[in-house]
Amino acid sequence: MNKTVFSRRSLLASTIALTLAGPALQAPARADDFKMGLLVPGSIGEEGWNRIAFDALKRVENELGAKISYVELPENPAAFEKAFRDYASQGYQVVLGHGFQFQDAALTAAEDFPDTVFLISSSRIHEGKVIGLNTDASQPFYLMGVIVATMGKGAGLIGGMEIPPITQAFEGFVNGAKSVNPDFPVSTVYLGSFTDASAAKEAAFSVISQGADFVIPNANSAGMGVIQAARESGGKASTFSVYSDYTHAAPENVLGTFLADYGQGIVRIVSGIKDGKVPDSNVDFGLKDTDVIKFTYNDAATRSVPAELRKLVDDVRAKIVAGDIQTRAK
């Protein structure tokens, strides 16, 4: 995995540049206003992960009458903490950091702002008012693993960074595949980036050349490179949409979609906070939350999932929800 090391000077320079050039936060509103801020790692214009968060924020505005604001950030811990502090100092009752990488910055900022609830996507943290909102992607990835090991010869998993939400999702895939065929070959590549679609495409072609006929992304906007590789593979590879529906980009190659209706979950949690009910633990969305996590099929795919396999997947899904199948190590 590629690593970027920031010096103290470069962190300070990046923070100053963000302050000068980044989106301005809203001016303080009246004390009786309910306000929610959002921090995203990149642009809300990107389909997938960041767009999910922005859509959730808009639902909070429309359904709960909240005043909202967001800021787009580089992958820079100093910028994360500054943005959290800016929102909290302006009286925002809730701030969502959209990604596991925001967790440490939230814990530091929260020490000085006890009246603000800091929500962290893809995290299982619960310390005071820093609360993780985790979508247990290992569960839908387990279903993908069952499908791929039944239909395919090998799989390549392309991740953005080697962080718990992604490694746990991939663990679910491997466990699902091994439940069908203990010897099913699965290779994993971490890009060190959530935005480099070219690197993702290259990685996908690499595993295809090694015999994988399924390539699965979990890399935010970079994942589009995996979809493109499947489309350009000449029928050699199939894939799945992850978090958002990319079927339109490769309609013959995308077999199904794991869709996270994160907005529904966010509205549920933020509504409780607005009413004074702060969660007393981290929040874990799973297949049991049918209003949040959806797994669907693409009937137009060249290698569409056959009916008998769909029935098997339904049975596996029911066992996961019942707790009879553990998709990852606890």
C-alpha positions as CSV (number, residue, x, y, z in Angstrom):
1,M,0.0,0.0,0.0
2,N,1.3,3.4,-0.9
3,K,1.8,5.7,2.0
4,T,2.0,9.5,2.1
5,V,4.0,11.2,4.9
6,F,3.2,14.8,5.8
7,S,5.7,16.9,7.6
8,R,4.6,19.4,10.2
9,R,5.3,22.2,7.8
10,S,3.3,20.6,4.9
11,L,0.3,19.9,7.3
12,L,0.3,23.6,8.3
13,A,0.6,24.7,4.7
14,S,-2.3,22.5,3.7
15,T,-4.5,23.7,6.5
16,I,-3.8,27.3,5.7
17,A,-4.5,26.6,2.0
18,L,-7.8,25.0,3.0
19,T,-8.8,27.9,5.1
20,L,-8.1,30.3,2.2
21,A,-9.4,28.3,-0.7
22,G,-11.8,25.8,0.8
23,P,-15.6,26.1,1.0
24,A,-16.6,28.5,3.7
25,L,-18.7,27.3,6.7
26,Q,-22.0,28.8,7.3
27,A,-22.3,31.8,9.6
28,P,-23.6,31.0,13.1
29,A,-27.4,30.6,13.1
30,R,-29.8,31.3,16.0
31,A,-29.3,29.3,19.2
32,D,-32.6,27.4,18.7
33,D,-31.6,26.2,15.2
34,F,-30.7,22.5,14.8
35,K,-27.5,22.4,12.7
36,M,-25.6,19.6,11.1
37,G,-22.2,19.7,9.4
38,L,-20.5,17.2,7.0
39,L,-16.9,16.5,6.3
40,V,-16.1,14.5,3.1
41,P,-12.7,13.3,1.9
42,G,-12.8,14.6,-1.6
43,S,-15.7,16.0,-3.6
44,I,-19.5,15.5,-3.3
45,G,-19.5,15.5,-7.1
46,E,-18.0,12.0,-7.1
47,E,-20.5,9.3,-7.5
48,G,-20.4,6.7,-4.7
49,W,-19.1,7.2,-1.2
50,N,-19.1,11.0,-0.9
51,R,-22.4,11.5,-2.8
52,I,-24.0,9.1,-0.3
53,A,-23.0,11.4,2.5
54,F,-24.2,14.5,0.8
55,D,-27.6,12.9,-0.1
56,A,-27.9,11.9,3.6
57,L,-27.2,15.5,4.7
58,K,-29.9,16.8,2.3
59,R,-32.4,14.4,3.7
60,V,-31.6,15.7,7.2
61,E,-32.3,19.2,5.9
62,N,-35.5,18.2,4.2
63,E,-37.0,15.7,6.7
64,L,-35.8,17.2,10.0
65,G,-35.7,20.9,9.1
66,A,-32.0,21.2,10.0
67,K,-29.6,23.9,8.8
68,I,-26.8,22.1,7.0
69,S,-23.3,22.8,5.7
70,Y,-20.5,20.7,4.3
71,V,-16.8,21.0,3.6
72,E,-14.7,19.1,1.0
73,L,-11.3,18.1,2.4
74,P,-8.0,16.6,1.3
75,E,-6.7,13.5,3.0
76,N,-5.1,15.7,5.7
77,P,-5.6,15.0,9.5
78,A,-4.9,18.6,10.5
79,A,-7.6,19.8,8.1
80,F,-10.0,17.2,9.5
81,E,-9.5,18.5,13.1
82,K,-9.7,22.1,12.1
83,A,-13.0,21.5,10.2
84,F,-14.5,19.7,13.2
85,R,-13.5,22.6,15.5
86,D,-14.9,25.2,13.1
87,Y,-18.3,23.5,13.1
88,A,-18.4,22.8,16.8
89,S,-17.4,26.4,17.7
90,Q,-20.3,27.7,15.6
91,G,-22.8,25.7,17.6
92,Y,-23.4,22.8,15.3
93,Q,-25.1,20.1,17.3
94,V,-24.0,17.2,15.0
95,V,-21.0,16.9,12.7
96,L,-20.5,13.8,10.5
97,G,-17.0,12.8,9.4
98,H,-17.6,10.6,6.4
99,G,-14.9,7.9,6.8
100,F,-12.9,5.9,9.3
101,Q,-9.9,8.3,8.7
102,F,-11.8,11.1,10.6
103,Q,-12.0,9.2,13.8
104,D,-8.8,10.4,15.5
105,A,-9.4,14.1,14.6
106,A,-13.0,13.8,16.1
107,L,-11.7,12.3,19.4
108,T,-9.2,15.2,19.7
109,A,-11.7,17.9,18.9
110,A,-14.5,16.4,21.1
111,E,-12.4,17.1,24.2
112,D,-13.1,20.8,23.8
113,F,-16.7,20.6,22.6
114,P,-18.8,18.4,24.9
115,D,-22.1,19.8,23.5
116,T,-21.4,18.5,19.9
117,V,-22.1,15.0,18.7
118,F,-19.4,13.7,16.4
119,L,-20.5,10.9,14.1
120,I,-17.9,8.9,12.2
121,S,-18.8,6.8,9.2
122,S,-17.3,3.3,8.8
123,S,-16.3,3.3,12.5
124,R,-17.1,1.3,15.6
125,I,-15.9,4.0,18.0
126,H,-18.0,5.0,21.0
127,E,-16.2,7.4,23.4
128,G,-18.4,10.1,24.9
129,K,-20.1,11.9,22.0
130,V,-17.9,10.4,19.3
131,I,-20.0,7.7,17.8
132,G,-19.3,5.3,15.0
133,L,-21.9,4.6,12.3
134,N,-20.7,1.5,10.7
135,T,-22.3,-0.3,7.7
136,D,-21.2,-3.9,8.1
137,A,-20.2,-4.4,4.5
138,S,-18.8,-7.8,5.4
139,Q,-22.4,-9.1,5.2
140,P,-23.3,-8.1,1.6
141,F,-19.7,-8.9,0.6
142,Y,-20.3,-12.4,2.0
143,L,-23.2,-12.8,-0.3
144,M,-21.0,-11.7,-3.2
145,G,-18.4,-14.3,-2.2
146,V,-21.0,-17.1,-2.3
147,I,-22.1,-16.0,-5.8
148,V,-18.6,-15.6,-7.2
149,A,-17.3,-18.9,-5.9
150,T,-20.4,-20.6,-7.4
151,M,-20.1,-19.0,-10.8
152,G,-16.5,-18.1,-11.2
153,K,-12.9,-19.3,-11.4
154,G,-11.2,-16.7,-9.3
155,A,-11.7,-13.2,-7.8
156,G,-9.7,-10.0,-7.4
157,L,-10.6,-7.5,-4.6
158,I,-9.5,-3.9,-5.2
159,G,-9.5,-1.7,-2.1
160,G,-8.8,1.9,-1.7
161,M,-6.8,1.8,1.6
162,E,-6.0,-1.0,4.0
163,I,-8.3,0.2,6.8
164,P,-10.8,-1.8,8.9
165,P,-14.0,-1.0,7.0
166,I,-12.4,-2.3,3.8
167,T,-10.4,-5.2,5.2
168,Q,-13.5,-6.4,7.1
169,A,-15.7,-6.2,3.9
170,F,-13.1,-8.3,2.1
171,E,-12.9,-10.7,5.0
172,G,-16.6,-11.2,4.5
173,F,-16.2,-11.9,0.8
174,V,-13.4,-14.4,1.4
175,N,-15.5,-16.2,4.1
176,G,-18.5,-16.4,1.7
177,A,-16.4,-17.7,-1.1
178,K,-14.7,-20.3,1.1
179,S,-18.1,-21.5,2.4
180,V,-18.7,-22.7,-1.2
181,N,-15.2,-23.7,-2.2
182,P,-12.4,-23.7,0.4
183,D,-9.8,-23.6,-2.3
184,F,-11.4,-20.7,-4.3
185,P,-8.6,-18.3,-5.3
186,V,-9.0,-14.7,-4.1
187,S,-6.3,-12.0,-4.5
188,T,-6.4,-8.5,-2.9
189,V,-4.9,-5.2,-4.0
190,Y,-4.8,-2.0,-1.9
191,L,-4.3,1.2,-4.0
192,G,-3.4,3.6,-1.2
193,S,-5.9,6.0,-2.8
194,F,-9.7,6.5,-2.9
195,T,-9.5,8.7,-6.0
196,D,-7.1,7.0,-8.5
197,A,-9.4,5.3,-10.9
198,S,-6.5,4.7,-13.3
199,A,-4.6,2.7,-10.7
200,A,-7.8,0.7,-9.9
201,K,-8.3,-0.1,-13.5
202,E,-4.7,-1.2,-13.9
203,A,-4.9,-3.4,-10.7
204,A,-8.2,-5.0,-12.0
205,F,-6.6,-5.8,-15.4
206,S,-3.6,-7.3,-13.5
207,V,-5.7,-9.8,-11.6
208,I,-7.8,-10.6,-14.7
209,S,-4.6,-11.5,-16.5
210,Q,-3.8,-13.8,-13.6
211,G,-7.1,-15.7,-14.1
212,A,-9.7,-13.9,-12.1
213,D,-13.0,-13.7,-13.8
214,F,-14.5,-11.4,-11.1
215,V,-13.1,-8.1,-9.9
216,I,-14.8,-6.4,-7.0
217,P,-14.1,-2.7,-6.0
218,N,-14.3,-1.1,-2.5
219,A,-12.4,2.1,-3.2
220,N,-14.9,5.1,-3.3
221,S,-14.6,7.0,-6.6
222,A,-11.5,5.0,-7.6
223,G,-13.7,1.9,-7.9
224,M,-15.0,3.2,-11.2
225,G,-11.7,2.0,-12.7
226,V,-12.6,-1.5,-11.7
227,I,-16.0,-1.2,-13.4
228,Q,-14.3,0.1,-16.5
229,A,-11.8,-2.8,-16.5
230,A,-14.7,-5.3,-16.3
231,R,-16.5,-3.6,-19.2
232,E,-13.3,-3.5,-21.3
233,S,-12.2,-7.1,-20.5
234,G,-13.8,-8.5,-23.6
235,G,-16.2,-10.7,-21.6
236,K,-13.5,-12.1,-19.4
237,A,-14.7,-10.4,-16.1
238,S,-17.8,-9.6,-14.2
239,T,-18.2,-7.3,-11.2
240,F,-20.6,-5.8,-8.7
241,S,-21.6,-2.2,-7.9
242,V,-20.6,-1.2,-4.4
243,Y,-22.4,1.5,-2.3
244,S,-23.9,3.1,-5.4
245,D,-25.4,1.7,-8.6
246,Y,-22.9,1.7,-11.5
247,T,-24.8,-0.7,-13.6
248,H,-25.2,1.9,-16.3
249,A,-21.4,2.1,-16.7
250,A,-21.1,-1.7,-17.5
251,P,-24.6,-3.1,-17.9
252,E,-23.4,-6.5,-19.3
253,N,-20.8,-7.0,-16.6
254,V,-22.4,-5.8,-13.3
255,L,-24.2,-8.8,-11.8
256,G,-25.7,-7.0,-8.9
257,T,-25.5,-4.0,-6.6
258,F,-24.8,-3.5,-2.9
259,L,-26.6,-0.3,-2.2
260,A,-26.3,1.5,1.1
261,D,-29.2,3.9,1.7
262,Y,-27.1,5.7,4.3
263,G,-29.5,8.6,4.3
264,Q,-32.2,6.6,5.9
265,G,-29.9,5.4,8.7
266,I,-28.5,9.0,9.2
267,V,-32.0,10.5,9.4
268,R,-33.0,7.8,12.0
269,I,-29.9,8.6,14.2
270,V,-29.9,12.3,13.8
271,S,-33.6,12.5,14.5
272,G,-33.0,10.9,17.9
273,I,-30.1,13.3,18.6
274,K,-32.4,16.2,17.8
275,D,-34.8,14.9,20.4
276,G,-32.1,14.6,23.0
277,K,-31.4,10.9,22.5
278,V,-27.7,10.4,21.9
279,P,-26.9,6.8,21.0
280,D,-25.3,5.0,24.0
281,S,-23.2,2.7,21.7
282,N,-21.8,2.7,18.2
283,V,-24.4,2.0,15.5
284,D,-24.0,-1.0,13.2
285,F,-26.2,-1.3,10.1
286,G,-26.4,-4.7,8.6
287,L,-28.6,-6.9,6.4
288,K,-31.2,-6.8,9.1
289,D,-31.7,-3.1,8.3
290,T,-33.6,-3.6,5.1
291,D,-34.3,0.1,4.8
292,V,-30.5,0.8,4.8
293,I,-28.7,-2.1,3.1
294,K,-30.1,-3.5,-0.2
295,F,-28.6,-6.2,-2.4
296,T,-30.1,-6.5,-5.9
297,Y,-29.5,-8.3,-9.2
298,N,-29.0,-7.1,-12.7
299,D,-31.1,-9.3,-15.0
300,A,-29.5,-7.8,-18.1
301,A,-26.0,-8.9,-17.3
302,T,-24.5,-11.4,-19.7
303,R,-23.8,-13.8,-16.8
304,S,-26.8,-13.0,-14.7
305,V,-27.2,-14.8,-11.4
306,P,-29.4,-17.9,-12.0
307,A,-32.6,-18.4,-10.0
308,E,-31.4,-21.4,-8.0
309,L,-28.3,-19.4,-6.8
310,R,-30.5,-16.5,-5.9
311,K,-32.5,-18.8,-3.7
312,L,-29.4,-20.0,-2.0
313,V,-28.3,-16.4,-1.4
314,D,-31.7,-15.6,0.1
315,D,-31.2,-18.6,2.5
316,V,-27.7,-17.4,3.4
317,R,-29.0,-13.9,4.0
318,A,-31.6,-15.2,6.4
319,K,-28.9,-17.1,8.3
320,I,-26.7,-14.0,8.6
321,V,-29.6,-11.9,9.9
322,A,-30.5,-14.7,12.4
323,G,-26.9,-14.8,13.6
324,D,-26.3,-18.3,12.4
325,I,-23.5,-17.2,10.0
326,Q,-20.7,-14.9,11.2
327,T,-19.3,-13.1,8.2
328,R,-16.2,-11.8,9.9
329,A,-14.2,-12.1,13.1
330,K,-15.5,-10.0,15.9
